[in-house]
């Protein structure tokens, strides 16, 4: 378990949970940043967390850090979405906890015949990242992002976090500080 994180869960006006990630450990712009993110995520290996909505237990396996930092979907990210994925790495336990709206799909890739033998689950998640005023350095607002928590249901019967994908900035009003 990784300690000393500045992460919290809040509830918005529609009673939906948002993980607020106040740390700015990673910028997510260079190859070195992503190597540091992968190293950081290794601190979660062997941890498990429960999804509140379903009571499903999700494990963090040894493949997760390299998948998160090196997947094709991550490499394709640009700009704010790339930075958002880098920052989201700091809120993994809370993002698992607030995951909702599970959707199951059959595994279709032979390379995942063992690690996703019983298919894939996609859950909706939301997280917020601080935006600071350029002139004063004070917190101005939080930009809110939606994403998909991708979980594989393995041959051993356990569910493992695979990746966070489909990151999008919400177009609604950001949370004011």
C-alpha positions in Angstrom: 0.0 0.0 0.0 1.2 3.4 -0.9 1.1 6.0 1.9 1.2 9.8 2.1 -1.3 10.5 -0.7 -3.5 13.6 -0.8 -6.6 11.9 -2.2 -10.2 12.1 -1.0 -13.7 11.1 -2.1 -16.4 13.7 -2.3 -20.1 13.6 -3.4 -21.4 16.1 -6.0 -24.8 17.8 -6.0 -26.3 14.7 -7.9 -25.0 12.3 -5.2 -22.3 10.9 -7.5 -18.9 10.3 -6.0 -15.7 11.9 -7.3 -12.2 11.0 -6.4 -10.2 14.3 -5.8 -6.5 13.9 -6.4 -4.6 16.9 -5.0 -1.1 15.6 -5.4 0.9 16.7 -8.5 3.6 14.0 -8.5 3.5 13.3 -12.2 3.2 15.6 -15.2 2.8 12.6 -17.6 4.6 14.3 -20.5 7.9 12.4 -20.9 8.9 8.8 -21.1 10.8 9.3 -17.8 7.5 10.4 -16.2 5.8 7.2 -17.3 8.7 5.1 -16.0 8.3 6.8 -12.7 4.5 6.2 -12.8 5.1 2.5 -13.5 7.6 2.3 -10.6 5.0 4.1 -8.3 2.2 1.7 -9.3 4.4 -1.3 -8.3 3.7 -0.1 -4.7 0.0 -1.3 -5.1 0.9 -4.9 -6.3 -0.7 -7.5 -4.1 -3.2 -5.0 -2.6 -6.9 -5.5 -3.0 -9.8 -3.1 -2.7 -13.6 -3.5 -2.6 -16.0 -1.8 -5.0 -18.7 -0.3 -2.7 -21.5 -0.7 -5.2 -21.0 -4.4 -5.9 -18.8 -5.6 -3.0 -16.5 -7.1 -5.6 -12.9 -7.4 -4.5 -10.3 -6.2 -7.0 -6.7 -7.2 -6.8 -3.7 -5.4 -8.1 -1.5 -7.9 -10.0 2.1 -7.6 -11.1 1.1 -6.8 -14.7 -1.0 -3.8 -13.8 1.9 -1.1 -13.6 3.3 -1.9 -17.0 -0.2 -2.1 -18.6 -1.2 1.2 -17.1 2.0 3.0 -18.1 2.7 1.3 -21.4 -0.7 0.3 -23.0 -1.5 1.4 -26.6 -4.4 3.4 -25.3 -2.0 5.4 -22.9 0.5 6.0 -25.7 -2.3 7.4 -27.9 -3.3 10.0 -25.2 -2.4 13.6 -25.7 -2.6 16.8 -23.7 -5.0 17.0 -20.7 -6.1 13.4 -21.0 -2.5 12.2 -20.8 -1.9 14.3 -17.7 -5.1 13.2 -16.2 -4.2 9.5 -16.5 -0.8 10.2 -15.0 -2.5 11.9 -12.0 -5.2 9.2 -11.7 -2.4 6.7 -10.8 -2.3 8.3 -7.4 -6.0 7.5 -6.6 -6.2 3.8 -7.5 -7.7 2.6 -4.2 -10.4 5.3 -4.2 -11.2 4.9 -7.9 -11.8 1.2 -7.4 -14.0 2.0 -4.3 -16.3 4.4 -6.2 -16.6 2.3 -9.4 -20.2 1.9 -10.6 -22.4 0.7 -13.4 -20.6 -2.7 -14.1 -20.8 -4.0 -17.6 -19.5 -7.5 -18.6 -18.1 -8.6 -21.9 -16.6 -11.8 -23.1 -12.9 -12.1 -23.6 -12.2 -12.1 -27.3 -8.4 -12.0 -27.3 -6.4 -15.2 -27.2 -3.5 -13.5 -25.3 -5.9 -13.0 -22.4 -7.3 -16.6 -22.3 -6.0 -17.1 -18.8 -5.9 -13.7 -17.2 -9.4 -12.8 -18.5 -10.9 -16.3 -18.9 -14.2 -15.2 -17.4 -14.3 -12.0 -19.3 -13.9 -8.3 -18.6 -15.8 -5.8 -16.5 -16.0 -2.1 -17.3 -17.0 0.3 -14.5 -17.6 4.1 -14.7 -15.4 6.3 -12.5 -14.9 10.1 -12.0 -12.0 12.0 -10.7 -11.1 15.7 -10.2 -7.7 17.4 -10.6 -6.9 20.8 -9.2 -6.3 23.8 -11.5 -4.2 26.6 -10.0 -4.3 30.3 -10.9 -1.2 31.1 -13.0 -0.7 34.5 -11.3 -1.4 33.8 -7.6 -0.7 30.0 -7.5 -4.0 29.6 -5.6 -6.4 26.8 -6.2 -8.9 28.0 -8.8 -11.1 25.0 -9.5 -11.1 21.2 -10.2 -11.4 19.8 -13.6 -13.6 16.7 -13.6 -12.8 13.6 -15.7 -14.8 10.5 -16.5 -13.1 7.2 -17.3 -13.6 3.4 -17.5 -12.0 1.1 -14.9 -11.2 -2.0 -16.8 -11.1 -5.2 -14.7 -10.3 -8.7 -15.9 -11.9 -11.8 -14.4 -9.1 -14.3 -14.3 -8.8 -18.1 -14.5 -8.1 -18.2 -10.7 -11.6 -16.7 -10.1 -10.2 -13.3 -8.9 -10.8 -9.9 -10.5 -7.7 -7.9 -11.3 -7.4 -4.2 -12.2 -6.1 -4.0 -15.8 -6.2 -0.4 -16.8 -8.0 3.0 -16.8 -9.2 3.9 -20.2 -11.5 6.2 -22.1 -10.6 9.3 -20.1 -12.7 12.3 -21.0 -12.9 15.8 -19.4 -16.5 16.6 -18.4 -17.8 19.6 -20.3 -20.1 20.7 -17.4 -19.0 23.4 -15.0 -15.8 22.4 -13.1 -16.0 22.2 -9.3 -15.1 25.6 -7.8 -12.7 25.7 -4.9 
